[in-house]
Structures are given as C-alpha cells and as structure tokens.
Amino acid sequence: MCHKDFLFSFFHTAVVSDAISDQDFNLCCYRRNTQAMEHSNHTRVTEFIMKGLFDHLHHQGLFFGLFLCIYIAVVMGNSLIIVSIVIHPPLHTPMCTLADILCTSSVVPKVLENLMQEKKIISFGGCITQLFVFTSSLTTDVLLLTVMSYDRYVAICHTLHYVKLMNKEICICLAVGVWAVGTINSLVNMLLLLDLHFCGPNLIQYFFCDFPTILALSCSSTYVNEIMMFMADIFLAMGNFLLTTMSYCFIIISILKIQSSKGKQRAFSTCSSHLLVVTLYYSTIIYTYIQTNSSNSLDKNKKVAIMYTLVTPTLNPVIYSLHNKEVKVAIKRILPFTTKSNFSKCEPDYHLPCFF
C-alpha cells in the first residue's frame, strides 16, 4: 500500500511539474513575442523631416547661392591656414581651423541639399552621424578656445617661461586631450541616444539634428540623456567659460601693469584676435540655449545657429591672420601675387600661439 501511494505521488508530481513547466515556457514565449512586437513598433522611424531654415520658398535659390559661397569661403579660408601652418612649422598646430571645417561640413551640405528640395528629409543614420560630428567638433572648438586662452595667458603673464611651459610636447598632449574629450563626450551622448525608441512624430523643429530637438521626438524616457547633457553643459560649457574668463582677467591685470603705451598695444594685439573669436562663440551659444521653446525663440535660434555654423568659421581665418605677421608671411608663400606692403604693417607677437 505504501509502495502504491509512493508511485502515485511520484507520477502526480511529475505530471504537475510538467504542466507548470509548459505554462512557464508558454508565458516566457509570450513575453518575448510581446517585447519583440513592442521593439519593432518603437523603432519604426527610419527618417526625420526637417522644418528647414525659411518658410518662403521663393527665396530658397537666393539663400542656396549665399550659403554655398559662404561654405566655400569657410573651407578655402581654413584650408589656407592649415596649408600655411604646414609649410611654416613655427605656426604649430592647426587644430581650431580643422574643428571649424568639421563643424561646418557636418551641417551645411545637408542644408544646401534641403534648400533645393520641397521635402526636407534626413535618414536616421544620417542624423546620428551629423549629431556625432557636429557635437564633437563644437565641443572640441570650445575646449580649444580655453587652451588658447591659457596659451595667451602664459605668453603675456609668463613671457620668459613660455618656451618651457608651451613646448611642442605639451602642445601635442593638449591637442590630443582636447580632441579625445570632445569625441568621448559626443560618443557617450550618441550611444545613449541610440538606446531610445522613436515611434513618431518625426518632424524636427530645426534645420539640422541637435540633441534637444531629437530627444523631444523620443517615445521612451530621456531622463538619463538630459542628465548627461546637463553635466556636459556644466563641466564643458560653463567650466570652459569660467577658465577662459579667469585667463583673461589675469591677462588684463598684466597688461595694465605695463608702463609704456606701445607695450600695452603689443600685448593686447597678441590676444585680441582670440578674444574676438571667444566673444563670437560664447555670445551665440549662450543666447541659443537660454531661450525658451516658443516658436519665436526657435526662429531666432535658427539665425543664431547660422552664426556659429557659418559666419564665425568664415571670420576665424581673417581674425587669426589679421594681427599675426607670421601667418601673413606663410600666406604670402602660398599666394605670391600678394604685395609685400600688405605684410609689413604688423609687428610680431610676443610669442606665436600654440594653436590656431
């Protein structure tokens, strides 16, 4: 009797456990299918539609010609500076001009294409690529401005130790570090963005892909992305702005201590070009990100964005070579038709800047 009860309980347990296992297996398959269906629904957006720059279609051709000319000027002007630095080694490192070319080239070609099309479309992959190149180059540009302000600080406040404090090895390390930070920051934010789901709408309220405008289209939570963007704004934007401001505070104090007016003028001319570029960059960027999200502010932000994607990179080669005799001499080697008198009116700087 006991033996029969034992066999009955054994087979009963086996049958029940098999039934439970079948139920668990079916439940697991159902959950996986549900998650797969949800995932497929979330990732159905494969392209974005851009609002564009201007609402007046009859002006598209005019703006296309204007932006094309400015873009050619950006590429040719900054390329001329790079070639000048290559053939004239004392000018050191063309990092800022390279970042300007990348920043502009990531946005303007697509803008020019959309100006000639009625429906302004960018693929998901193209949008991600544009985001990565634009963000990394813009971050690198801001970091380079900070490094250049330190370079000017050393040149004016510690003139006798400049060669030691800003030698070739230090310049290379600073350049590599700046590009590494800019690339890693953009890469982290891009990977976090790829983890989001986009299930519609797909209309970007801007003329190029930017993190705030893309996050607004996500169907999933963007809390982590917003935290990372906030940290980047604090450490990269505000941090670099404060460091640049501190450098120029010390520079101004040192210039005011110079007795002769000619010495003050020469010291100021050493950093005036960089100070002008810093003012252009930070004024446009700060104005863009302190605006509200109203329709009027979005239209204003588009105009301001043109400043730091087109106008500023166009002016940079002119600004950097305006008070630098060595740059003018190097350009003269490339453009032999320039007259000698154009290059004899500028006195040499205290020290050649480490970065351009």
C-alpha positions in Angstrom: 0.0 0.0 0.0 2.7 2.3 0.9 4.5 1.4 -2.3 1.4 2.2 -4.4 1.0 5.6 -2.7 4.6 6.4 -3.3 4.3 5.6 -7.1 1.0 7.6 -7.3 2.6 10.7 -5.6 5.7 10.4 -7.8 3.7 10.3 -11.1 1.3 13.0 -9.9 4.2 15.3 -9.0 5.9 14.6 -12.4 2.7 15.5 -14.3 2.0 18.7 -12.4 5.6 19.8 -12.7 5.5 19.2 -16.5 2.3 21.2 -16.7 3.8 24.0 -14.7 7.0 23.9 -16.9 4.8 24.1 -20.1 2.9 27.1 -18.6 6.2 28.8 -17.8 7.5 28.1 -21.2 4.4 29.4 -22.9 4.4 32.5 -20.7 8.1 33.1 -21.5 7.5 32.8 -25.2 4.5 35.2 -24.9 6.6 37.8 -23.1 9.4 37.5 -25.7 7.0 37.9 -28.6 5.3 40.9 -26.9 8.7 42.6 -26.3 9.7 41.9 -29.9 6.5 43.4 -31.2 6.9 46.5 -28.9 10.5 46.8 -30.0 9.6 46.7 -33.7 6.8 49.3 -33.1 9.2 51.6 -31.2 11.9 51.5 -33.9 9.8 52.0 -37.0 11.0 55.6 -37.5 13.8 55.4 -40.2 13.9 59.0 -41.2 13.2 62.5 -40.0 11.6 65.5 -41.6 13.3 68.9 -41.0 11.4 72.1 -40.8 14.1 74.0 -42.7 15.5 77.4 -42.3 13.0 79.6 -44.1 9.3 79.4 -44.8 9.4 81.5 -48.0 10.0 79.0 -50.9 10.7 81.7 -53.5 13.9 82.8 -51.6 15.4 79.2 -51.5 17.5 79.7 -54.5 18.9 83.0 -53.3 19.8 81.5 -49.9 21.3 78.4 -51.6 23.7 80.6 -53.5 24.6 82.7 -50.5 25.2 79.7 -48.2 27.2 77.9 -50.9 29.5 80.9 -51.3 30.0 81.2 -47.5 30.7 77.5 -47.2 33.3 77.6 -49.9 34.9 80.6 -48.1 34.9 78.6 -44.9 36.6 75.6 -46.4 39.1 77.6 -48.5 39.9 80.1 -45.8 40.5 77.4 -43.1 42.3 75.2 -45.6 44.6 78.1 -46.5 45.5 78.5 -42.8 46.2 74.7 -42.5 48.5 74.8 -45.6 50.2 77.9 -44.2 50.9 76.1 -40.9 52.2 73.0 -42.8 54.7 75.0 -44.9 55.6 77.3 -41.9 56.3 75.0 -38.9 56.7 77.8 -36.3 52.9 78.3 -36.5 52.5 74.9 -34.7 49.1 73.3 -34.6 46.0 73.9 -36.9 43.5 72.3 -34.5 41.0 75.1 -34.4 40.7 75.5 -38.1 40.2 71.8 -38.6 37.4 71.8 -36.0 35.8 74.7 -37.8 35.8 72.8 -41.1 34.3 69.7 -39.5 31.6 71.7 -37.6 30.5 73.5 -40.8 30.8 70.5 -43.1 28.6 68.4 -40.8 25.6 70.8 -41.2 25.9 73.0 -44.3 26.0 70.3 -47.1 22.7 68.8 -45.9 21.2 72.3 -45.5 22.1 73.1 -49.1 20.5 69.9 -50.3 17.3 70.6 -48.4 17.1 74.1 -49.8 16.7 72.7 -53.2 14.1 70.1 -52.2 10.4 70.5 -51.2 10.5 67.7 -48.7 13.5 68.0 -46.3 14.4 64.5 -45.2 17.4 63.0 -43.4 17.8 59.4 -42.6 18.1 58.1 -39.0 21.7 57.1 -39.6 22.5 60.4 -41.3 21.0 62.3 -38.4 23.1 60.3 -35.9 26.3 60.9 -38.0 25.5 64.6 -38.2 24.9 64.7 -34.4 28.2 63.0 -33.6 30.4 65.1 -36.0 28.7 68.4 -35.1 28.8 67.8 -31.3 32.3 66.5 -31.2 33.7 69.3 -33.3 31.8 72.0 -31.5 32.9 70.7 -28.1 36.5 70.5 -29.4 36.3 74.0 -30.6 35.1 75.3 -27.2 37.9 73.3 -25.4 40.5 74.7 -27.9 39.4 78.2 -27.1 40.1 77.5 -23.4 43.5 76.0 -24.2 44.3 79.0 -26.5 43.3 81.4 -23.7 45.8 79.6 -21.4 48.4 79.9 -24.2 47.8 83.6 -24.3 48.0 83.8 -20.6 51.4 82.2 -20.5 52.6 84.3 -23.4 51.7 87.6 -21.7 51.9 86.8 -17.9 54.9 84.4 -18.1 56.8 85.6 -21.2 60.2 84.3 -20.1 58.9 80.8 -19.4 56.7 80.5 -22.5 59.0 78.3 -24.4 59.3 75.9 -21.5 55.6 75.9 -20.5 54.3 75.6 -24.0 56.8 73.4 -25.8 55.9 71.1 -28.7 55.3 68.0 -26.5 52.9 69.9 -24.3 51.1 71.3 -27.3 50.6 67.8 -28.8 49.4 66.5 -25.4 46.9 69.3 -25.1 45.6 68.8 -28.7 45.2 65.1 -28.2 43.4 65.6 -24.9 41.1 68.2 -26.3 40.0 66.0 -29.3 39.7 63.0 -27.0 37.4 64.7 -24.6 35.3 66.1 -27.4 35.0 62.8 -29.1 34.2 60.8 -25.9 31.5 63.3 -24.9 29.8 63.1 -28.2 30.2 59.3 -28.3 28.6 58.8 -24.9 25.6 61.0 -25.7 25.2 59.3 -29.1 25.2 55.8 -27.6 22.6 56.9 -25.0 20.5 58.3 -27.8 20.7 55.0 -29.8 19.1 53.3 -26.8 16.0 55.4 -27.1 12.9 54.4 -29.1 11.4 56.7 -31.8 7.8 55.8 -32.8 6.7 59.2 -34.1 6.3 62.1 -34.7 9.4 62.6 -36.8 9.3 66.3 -37.5 12.5 68.1 -36.4 11.8 71.7 -35.5 15.2 72.8 -36.7 17.4 72.8 -39.8 19.9 70.2 -38.5 20.0 67.4 -36.0 20.7 68.6 -32.4 20.3 66.7 -29.2 17.4 68.7 -27.7 15.3 68.6 -30.8 15.9 64.8 -31.3 15.2 64.0 -27.6 11.8 65.8 -27.9 10.8 63.1 -30.5 11.6 60.1 -28.4 8.8 57.8 -27.1 10.8 56.5 -24.2 12.2 58.2 -21.1 15.0 60.7 -21.8 15.9 61.3 -18.2 19.4 59.9 -18.4 20.1 61.8 -21.6 19.0 65.0 -20.1 21.2 64.4 -17.0 24.2 63.7 -19.2 23.5 66.9 -21.3 23.2 68.9 -18.1 26.5 67.6 -16.8 28.2 68.3 -20.2 26.8 71.9 -20.1 28.1 72.4 -16.5 31.6 70.9 -16.9 32.3 71.6 -20.6 30.4 74.8 -21.4 30.3 76.6 -18.1 33.7 75.2 -16.9 35.5 76.3 -20.1 33.8 79.7 -20.0 35.0 80.3 -16.4 38.5 79.2 -17.2 38.7 81.4 -20.2 37.3 84.3 -18.2 39.9 83.8 -15.5 42.7 83.7 -18.0 41.7 87.0 -19.5 41.3 88.5 -16.0 44.9 87.8 -15.4 45.9 89.0 -18.9 44.1 92.3 -18.4 45.8 92.8 -15.0 49.2 92.1 -16.5 48.6 94.5 -19.4 47.5 97.3 -17.1 50.8 96.9 -15.3 52.8 97.6 -18.4 54.2 101.2 -18.3 54.5 102.1 -22.0 51.5 102.5 -24.2 53.3 100.7 -27.1 53.9 97.7 -24.8 50.3 97.6 -23.9 49.3 97.8 -27.5 51.6 95.0 -28.5 50.4 92.8 -25.6 46.7 93.4 -26.4 47.3 92.7 -30.1 48.7 89.3 -29.0 45.3 88.2 -27.7 42.8 90.5 -29.4 42.1 88.0 -32.3 41.4 85.2 -29.8 39.3 87.4 -27.6 37.2 88.4 -30.6 36.6 84.7 -31.5 35.8 83.8 -27.9 33.2 86.6 -27.8 31.6 85.5 -31.1 31.4 81.8 -30.0 30.1 82.2 -26.4 27.7 85.0 -27.2 25.9 82.9 -29.9 25.9 79.7 -27.9 24.7 81.3 -24.7 22.0 83.2 -26.5 20.8 80.0 -28.2 20.5 77.9 -25.0 18.9 80.5 -22.7 15.9 81.0 -25.0 12.6 79.4 -24.2 11.0 76.8 -26.5 8.4 79.2 -28.1 8.1 79.4 -31.8 9.6 82.9 -31.9 12.6 81.8 -30.0 13.1 78.8 -32.3 13.2 81.1 -35.3 15.7 83.3 -33.5 17.8 80.3 -32.6 18.0 79.3 -36.3 19.5 82.7 -37.1 21.9 82.5 -34.2 22.9 78.9 -35.2 23.9 80.2 -38.6 26.4 82.4 -36.8 28.4 79.6 -35.2 28.0 77.1 -38.1 28.7 79.5 -41.0 29.6 83.1 -40.1 32.1 82.5 -37.2 34.1 79.8 -39.1 34.3 82.2 -42.1 35.6 85.0 -40.0 38.1 82.9 -38.0 40.8 82.7 -40.7 40.6 86.5 -41.2 40.7 87.2 -37.5 43.6 84.9 -36.7 45.7 86.3 -39.5 44.8 90.0 -39.0 47.4 90.7 -36.4 49.8 87.9 -37.0 52.8 88.7 -39.1 53.9 85.0 -39.3 50.6 83.9 -40.7 50.8 86.7 -43.4 54.3 85.6 -44.3 53.1 82.0 -44.7 50.2 83.0 -46.8 52.5 85.1 -49.0 54.4 81.9 -49.8 51.2 80.3 -51.0 49.8 83.4 -52.8 52.9 85.0 -54.4 50.7 87.6 -56.2 50.2 89.4 -52.8 52.2 92.6 -52.5 55.0 93.0 -50.0 53.4 96.1 -48.4 50.5 94.1 -47.2 52.7 92.1 -44.9 54.9 94.8 -43.4 52.5 96.7 -41.3 52.1 94.3 -38.5 54.6 93.9 -35.7 55.4 90.4 -34.5 53.7 89.0 -31.4 55.3 88.3 -28.1 55.1 84.6 -29.0 53.5 82.6 -31.7 50.3 80.9 -30.4 50.5 77.2 -29.9 47.1 76.6 -31.5 45.1 78.1 -34.4 
